[in-house]
């Protein structure tokens, strides 16, 4: 399937047991290449592994090697949780994280980094200062920053992003308490980011685990409205990255392909009118 102009799609992660029989074949063929399989359908993937532990050089080199047959396929690497959730900037961790990126960067496969902050990370002067310090350590790469709390949606913050070249991460998430609403903002001149988390309000803060949180499949009507958000981002940026994090049982893969089809249909209809 072709792609809408300047729009790139990719799932958040790829190593899920519940994708067998939904996204991946079941049983898996011998030496099945999960990454190559996804690279045949998408333009990038978000790496979740790096949030929990810094990947080894052998691992990141393996990712580059496994997708070598798809030269346009890229990786967005999520920053380690010690930076975003523990708010520690230890020299050894920063150096280790930079080191693991080298194989992907050398292969031209590193799209950028993603700093995913939790809902508990609220806007105040100290936290904005911390973000400035964190971004300074990773200024060699495009850095997308995700907030989940509504308090960050301030002109001061957006001006800060623009002055630093940071990428505001627009998110679709359950609207619970003071959750950040869906936006269509571009703060870096050429890159926009949209992450789809699903709308499972019941389990969002239930503490039942990752699978329960992201157990959601978007309806056709919801995807149609999300397509309008993507169109607004296209008007402002050369590259729009759309990530599906509603991963449970492969819903992200299904929804991303559906969204791509919606956008292609609209583009075709526009050219014919």
C-alpha positions as CSV (number, residue, x, y, z in Angstrom):
1,X,0.0,0.0,0.0
2,X,1.3,3.4,-0.9
3,X,1.7,6.1,1.7
4,X,0.0,9.5,2.1
5,X,2.5,12.3,1.4
6,X,4.9,12.8,4.3
7,X,3.0,10.6,6.7
8,X,4.8,7.6,8.3
9,X,3.2,4.9,10.4
10,X,4.6,2.5,13.0
11,X,3.6,0.5,16.0
12,X,5.0,0.9,19.5
13,X,7.0,-2.2,20.0
14,X,6.9,-5.6,18.2
15,X,7.6,-8.3,20.8
16,X,4.1,-9.3,22.0
17,X,3.0,-12.9,22.6
18,X,-0.6,-11.9,21.8
19,X,0.4,-10.8,18.3
20,X,0.8,-14.4,17.3
21,X,-2.2,-15.4,15.2
22,X,-3.3,-11.7,15.0
23,X,-0.3,-9.8,13.5
24,X,2.2,-12.7,13.1
25,X,1.6,-16.2,11.8
26,X,0.8,-18.9,14.3
27,X,2.8,-21.1,14.5
28,X,5.8,-18.9,13.7
29,X,7.9,-20.2,10.8
30,X,11.5,-21.1,11.6
31,X,13.8,-18.1,12.0
32,X,10.8,-15.7,11.6
33,X,12.0,-12.1,11.4
34,X,9.5,-10.0,13.3
35,X,11.1,-6.7,12.4
36,X,11.4,-7.5,8.7
37,X,7.7,-8.5,8.7
38,X,6.7,-5.1,10.2
39,X,9.1,-3.2,7.9
40,X,7.2,-4.6,5.0
41,X,4.1,-2.8,6.2
42,X,5.3,0.2,8.1
43,X,7.9,3.0,7.9
44,X,9.1,2.9,11.5
45,X,8.8,1.3,14.9
46,X,9.0,2.6,18.4
47,X,11.4,0.7,20.7
48,X,10.0,0.0,24.1
49,X,12.9,-2.2,25.3
50,X,15.1,0.8,25.9
51,X,12.6,2.2,28.5
52,X,13.3,-0.7,30.8
53,X,17.0,-1.4,30.1
54,X,19.7,0.1,27.8
55,X,20.0,-2.2,24.8
56,X,23.4,-3.8,24.1
57,X,25.3,-2.8,21.0
58,X,24.8,-6.3,19.7
59,X,21.0,-5.9,20.0
60,X,20.8,-2.5,18.3
61,X,23.2,-3.7,15.5
62,X,20.9,-6.7,15.1
63,X,17.9,-4.4,14.6
64,X,19.8,-2.6,11.9
65,X,20.8,-5.8,10.2
66,X,17.3,-7.4,10.4
67,X,15.8,-4.4,8.5
68,X,18.7,-3.8,6.1
69,X,16.5,-5.0,3.3
70,X,14.2,-2.0,4.0
71,X,16.5,1.0,3.8
72,X,13.7,3.5,4.5
73,X,12.6,1.8,7.7
74,X,13.5,3.7,10.9
75,X,13.5,3.4,14.7
76,X,12.3,5.9,17.3
77,X,14.0,4.9,20.6
78,X,12.2,5.6,23.9
79,X,14.5,7.1,26.6
80,X,15.2,5.0,29.6
81,X,12.8,5.4,32.5
82,X,15.6,6.6,34.8
83,X,15.5,9.9,32.8
84,X,11.8,10.4,32.5
85,X,10.2,8.6,35.5
86,X,13.0,8.8,38.1
87,X,14.4,12.1,36.8
88,X,18.0,11.1,37.2
89,X,20.7,12.2,34.8
90,X,23.6,9.9,35.7
91,X,26.6,10.3,33.5
92,X,27.0,6.5,33.1
93,X,23.4,6.1,32.0
94,X,23.6,9.0,29.5
95,X,26.9,7.7,28.0
96,X,25.5,4.1,27.9
97,X,22.4,5.3,26.1
98,X,24.4,7.3,23.6
99,X,26.5,4.2,22.9
100,X,23.6,1.9,22.1
101,X,22.3,4.4,19.5
102,X,25.5,4.2,17.4
103,X,24.7,1.1,15.2
104,X,21.3,2.5,14.2
105,X,22.7,6.0,13.6
106,X,25.5,4.6,11.5
107,X,23.1,2.6,9.4
108,X,20.9,5.7,8.8
109,X,18.0,4.0,10.8
110,X,17.7,6.3,13.8
111,X,14.7,8.6,13.3
112,X,14.9,10.1,16.8
113,X,14.3,9.7,20.5
114,X,11.1,9.7,22.5
115,X,10.9,11.0,26.1
116,X,7.6,9.7,27.5
117,X,6.8,11.4,30.8
118,X,4.1,10.0,33.2
119,X,0.9,11.7,34.1
120,X,2.5,12.5,37.5
121,X,5.0,14.8,35.8
122,X,3.3,18.2,36.1
123,X,4.2,21.6,34.6
124,X,6.2,23.8,37.0
125,X,9.5,25.7,36.7
126,X,11.6,22.9,38.2
127,X,10.3,20.3,35.8
128,X,10.6,22.6,32.8
129,X,14.2,23.3,33.9
130,X,14.8,19.5,34.1
131,X,13.4,19.0,30.6
132,X,15.9,21.6,29.4
133,X,18.8,19.8,31.0
134,X,17.6,16.4,29.7
135,X,17.2,17.7,26.2
136,X,20.7,19.2,26.3
137,X,22.2,15.7,26.8
138,X,20.5,14.4,23.7
139,X,20.5,17.4,21.4
140,X,22.4,15.4,18.7
141,X,19.2,13.7,17.8
142,X,15.6,14.7,17.1
143,X,13.8,14.5,20.5
144,X,10.0,14.0,20.8
145,X,8.6,14.8,24.2
146,X,5.3,13.3,25.5
147,X,3.4,14.7,28.4
148,X,0.2,13.1,29.6
149,X,-1.0,15.9,32.0
150,X,-3.0,18.8,30.7
151,X,-1.0,21.4,32.7
152,X,1.8,21.3,30.0
153,X,-0.5,22.8,27.4
154,X,0.8,26.4,27.9
155,X,2.2,29.0,25.6
156,X,5.4,29.2,27.7
157,X,6.0,25.5,27.2
158,X,5.3,25.6,23.4
159,X,7.7,28.6,23.1
160,X,10.3,26.6,25.0
161,X,9.8,23.6,22.6
162,X,10.2,25.9,19.6
163,X,13.3,27.6,20.9
164,X,15.0,24.2,21.6
165,X,13.7,22.4,18.5
166,X,11.9,19.8,20.6
167,X,9.0,17.9,19.0
168,X,5.7,18.2,20.8
169,X,4.0,14.8,20.9
170,X,0.3,15.0,20.2
171,X,-1.5,12.1,21.9
172,X,-4.9,10.5,21.8
173,X,-5.5,9.0,25.3
174,X,-8.5,8.4,27.6
175,X,-9.8,11.6,29.0
176,X,-9.5,10.9,32.7
177,X,-9.1,13.7,35.3
178,X,-6.6,16.3,33.9
179,X,-5.3,14.1,31.0
180,X,-3.8,16.0,28.1
181,X,-6.4,16.5,25.3
182,X,-5.8,15.6,21.7
183,X,-3.8,18.4,20.0
184,X,-2.5,19.1,16.5
185,X,0.6,21.1,17.4
186,X,4.0,21.3,15.6
187,X,6.9,22.8,17.4
188,X,9.8,21.6,15.3
189,X,9.8,22.9,11.8
190,X,9.9,19.7,9.8
191,X,8.6,17.0,12.2
192,X,5.2,16.2,13.8
193,X,4.4,13.3,16.1
194,X,1.1,11.7,17.0
195,X,0.8,8.7,19.4
196,X,-2.5,6.7,19.6
197,X,-2.9,5.1,23.1
198,X,-6.5,4.1,22.7
199,X,-9.5,5.3,24.8
200,X,-9.8,2.6,27.5
201,X,-10.9,5.0,30.3
202,X,-11.9,2.1,32.6
203,X,-8.5,0.6,32.8
204,X,-6.3,3.6,32.2
205,X,-5.5,4.2,35.9
206,X,-6.7,0.8,37.2
207,X,-3.2,-0.6,37.8
208,X,-4.2,-3.8,36.0
209,X,-1.1,-3.7,33.8
210,X,0.1,-2.7,30.4
211,X,-2.2,-5.0,28.4
212,X,-5.3,-3.8,30.1
213,X,-4.4,-0.2,29.7
214,X,-3.8,-0.4,26.0
215,X,-6.7,-2.8,25.2
216,X,-8.6,-0.7,22.7
217,X,-9.5,-0.8,19.0
218,X,-10.6,2.4,17.3
219,X,-13.8,2.5,15.4
220,X,-14.0,3.7,11.8
221,X,-15.6,7.0,12.9
222,X,-12.8,7.6,15.5
223,X,-10.2,6.9,12.9
224,X,-11.9,9.3,10.5
225,X,-11.6,12.1,13.1
226,X,-7.9,11.1,13.8
227,X,-7.3,11.4,10.1
228,X,-8.4,15.0,10.3
229,X,-5.8,15.6,13.0
230,X,-3.1,14.0,10.8
231,X,-4.2,16.4,7.9
232,X,-3.8,19.4,10.2
233,X,-0.3,18.2,11.1
234,X,0.5,17.7,7.4
235,X,-0.2,21.3,6.8
236,X,2.4,22.3,9.3
237,X,5.2,19.8,9.0
238,X,7.1,17.9,6.2
239,X,7.1,14.6,8.1
240,X,4.3,13.3,10.3
241,X,5.0,10.2,12.4
242,X,1.9,8.3,13.6
243,X,2.5,5.7,16.2
244,X,0.0,3.1,17.5
245,X,0.4,2.2,21.1
246,X,-2.9,0.4,21.5
247,X,-0.9,-2.8,21.0
248,X,-3.0,-5.4,22.8
249,X,-3.9,-8.3,20.4
250,X,-2.5,-6.3,17.4
251,X,-5.1,-3.5,17.5
252,X,-2.4,-0.9,16.7
253,X,-1.4,-2.7,13.6
254,X,-4.9,-3.1,12.3
255,X,-5.9,0.6,13.2
256,X,-2.7,2.1,11.6
257,X,-3.4,0.3,8.3
258,X,-7.0,1.4,8.4
259,X,-6.0,5.0,9.1
260,X,-3.5,4.9,6.2
261,X,-6.3,3.7,3.9
262,X,-8.6,6.5,5.1
263,X,-5.9,9.1,4.4
264,X,-5.1,7.6,1.0
265,X,-8.8,7.6,0.0
266,X,-9.1,11.3,1.0
267,X,-6.0,12.2,-0.9
268,X,-7.3,10.4,-4.0
269,X,-10.7,12.0,-3.7
270,X,-9.0,15.5,-3.4
271,X,-7.0,14.9,-6.6
272,X,-10.1,13.8,-8.5
273,X,-12.3,16.7,-7.5
